[in-house]
Amino acid sequence: MSLEQQTKAPAMLGGALISARVVDRLLEEMAHGAYAGLDRLPPELELAARLGVSRTVVRDALSELERGGYLERVRGIGTVVNRDVVHLAHRMDQKMEFHKMIEAMGHIPHTDHLLVTRQTADEDLTRALGLQPGETVLVVGKRMLADDIPVLFCTDVMPLSLFGGRLDGIDFSRPVFDVLQDHCDIQTTSTVARLHAVPGETAVRRLLGLGPDKALLELEETCYSRLCRPVVRSRTLYTDFFDFALVRKLV
């Protein structure tokens, strides 16, 4: 059993869980609720009373929202809301889940052309995933559609050893992060991503129904566990169905 599997992702407890819920509640209130029309949030004590939590929890939640670019806390002014960021969808600097993105756009997501194979890792994968030479990897390729519109093709590569050789009953059409969480007790917490405009392979272009003048957005990611170990190498090719955004914090 690997160290990753021996060290299960700790569940959020106590204040951390409450703070995460307050973050979600405040985002909803800023977008559609009591604070939707405000340029500034009320003081911390007022927020704490309204939400039924301590001021410390509110402060932690506001810090998280500030890191996400949703607001800025300015001395002498208060907590200022960035309305443009609050209403952004499909942020590439945050965790993206294909199914939820497609559903949010009013479509029904589903997967086809699912292919799961075993391969010997090449030199690049061996280095990227910290494998031993000749180690076997699991390669999962799939196309995703919004209703009947092809919108992306994704390939995820993982060390076979993470699964202990047991693949029966695993639904690899699900998001890869969910598969790792449920079947390997591994929580992915961060990725290093690179973006490119690419033509894409002929077979993929055919699957996505692209015309000759269309390019694809390629997102290459190495995904890391809570122990900062690489566990997935992912490559996703997006059509222009999506309109992505990126928030860059400069200070």
N, C-alpha and C positions, 0 to 999 in steps of 0.2 A: 504493500500500500504506500502511495506517495505521500510526501509531507503535506501536499495540498489537500489530500483526502483525509489525512489525520487531523488537520486543522480546519474544522468546519467553519463556514462564515458565521460569525456571532450575530445573533438577532439583536435588533435595536431594543433597548430596554429603557424604562423610566423616562428621564428627561429627554433623551435622544429621540425616542419614539414620539413623545408629546410635541417636541419641537418640530419634527417632520410634519406632523399633522397640522400644526399651526402655520407652517409654511404653505401647505396646500390650501388651508382655509383663507389665508391672507391673499394668496394669488386669485382665488375664486372671488373674494370680496372686491379686490382691485379691478378685476376684469368685468364682473357682472353684478356685484352686490352693493353693499352699503358704501364702499369707497370708490365705486366706479367713476363717479364724477369729480373726485378730489385730486388736486395736484400734490397734496401732502397728506400723509397719514396722521392720525391723532397721536398725542404723546404716548409713551410706553405704558404708563400707568392706566390710561384710559383703554388702550388695547388689551392690557392684561385683564381688566375688569370685564370688558365685553366678551373676551374669549374664555374667561374662567380659568386662567392659568397664572403662573407667577410672572413677575417682571423679568426674571432671569430667563425664562423660557421665551418670552417675547423678544428679548434682546438677542438671544441665540438665533431665533427665526429671522429677525431683521438682518442679522449679519449674513445669514445664508442667502437671503434675497438680494442683499447688496453685492455679494460675490457673483450672483447670477446676472447682475446688471439691471434688475427690476427697479431699484431705488438707490438713492444716495442719502446718507445722513450727514447733514451740513450743520456745523456748529453755529448757533445763533439763528438758524432758519428752521431746522427740523428735518423730518424724513420726507424727501421729495421723490415723487413717483415718476418713473420714465414710462409714460403711457405707450409709446411706440414699442418698447420691449415687452410690456405686459401682454400686448396683443399679437406678438410674433408667434408664428407657427413654424414647425419643422426646423428647429434650431440645430445646426450641425455641431455646436459646441456643447450640446447636452445629449443624453441618451436618446437614441431614436429607435422606436419600435415600428416596424413597417405596418403591422396590422392596425395599430392605433392611428398612425398617420393617415392611412387610407380611409379608415372609418370616419375620422374627423372631417374628411373631405366629402363625405356623403356617399361613399362607395362600399361595396362588400369585398373584403380581401380574401383571396384564396391562393393556394400554391399548387403548381403542377411541375412536370418535368423534373421530379425529385430523383436524384441519383446519389447513392451512398456507396463509396468504394474505399478500398484499402490500398495504400501506396507506400513505397519506401521513400522516406524524406530525402529530397535532394540537398545539396550543400547549403542553398539559401534557406530552406525551411529548417534544417538542422541548426543553423546559426540563429535564426530568428526565434525559434521556440526552445532553444537550449537543450536540444536532443542529443542522444548518442548517435554516432555514425551508424547508418543502416536501420535506424528505428522506424517502425511503422506508424503512419499517420492515417487518420480517418478524413476523407474528403467528402463534403456534403455540398452538392450543387442543386440549385432550385430556381425556378422562375416564379415571380409573384405577379398577380393580376389584380386590378381594381375593376370589379365586375368582370367584363370580358376583355379588358384593355391590359396588355402586357406593360408593366411599368418598371421592372428591374430584374436583374439576374444576379444571384449571390452565390459565392463559393466560400465555405468555411473549412479550415483545416485545423485539426486538433490531434494531439498525441493519442494514439489508440490506448495507451496505458492508463489514461484517465478513467476509462470505462471498465477497467479490470477484465477486459475480454467479453463483457456481457452487453450485447447490443439488442437482444430480442425485446420487443415491446416498446422500443424508444421511437417516438414520433419526431423524426427529424424535420418535418415541415414546420415545427414550432420554432420560435426565435432561439438562436443558439445559446444566448445567455440563460434562458429558462431551462434548456436541456442540461447545461452544465450544473445549474443550481439543483435541479431535481434529481439528476442521475449520478452526479459526481460530487455533490456537496461543495461545489466551488462557486463562489460569487465573484463575478468580474466587476472591477471597480474603476478601471481607467483604460483608455486606449491611446495609442499614438497613431495619428491618422495623416495620410497624405492624399491630396486631391490632384486629379489630372483630367484634362479633356482628351478623350481617346476615341478612335473609330470603333474599337471592339472587334473581336474575332467574327468571322463570317457566320459561324454557326449561331453565335449569340445574337448577332444583328437579325438573323432570320427569325429566331425565337421571339425577339422583341418587336418584330414587324417594322423595322426602321427603313426609311427611305434613304436614297444614296446621299442626300445632303444633310443628314442628321448625325450629330456626334453624341457621345455618351459621357456622363460624368462618372469617373472612376474614383471610388473611395477605397483606399487600401489601409487596413488597420491591423495593428498588433494589439491584442487585448490582454490585460494583466489582471491577476487575482489580487486578493487582499494582501497576499505575501509578496506582491510586486514581481510575480513570476509570469512570463508569457504563457498563455494557455490556448489562444486562438490566433490564427492568421486569417484575416477575412478580406475578401475582395468583392465589392458590390458595384455593379454597373447600373446607373440610373438613366432613365429617359427624361425628357423635358416635362413629364407629367407632374413632377414635383417642383416646388419653388422654395428653395432652401434659404435660410438666413443664418448669420453668424454674428454673435455679439462679442466684441473684443474689449476687455477691460484694460484701460491704459494706465490707470493709477490704482 
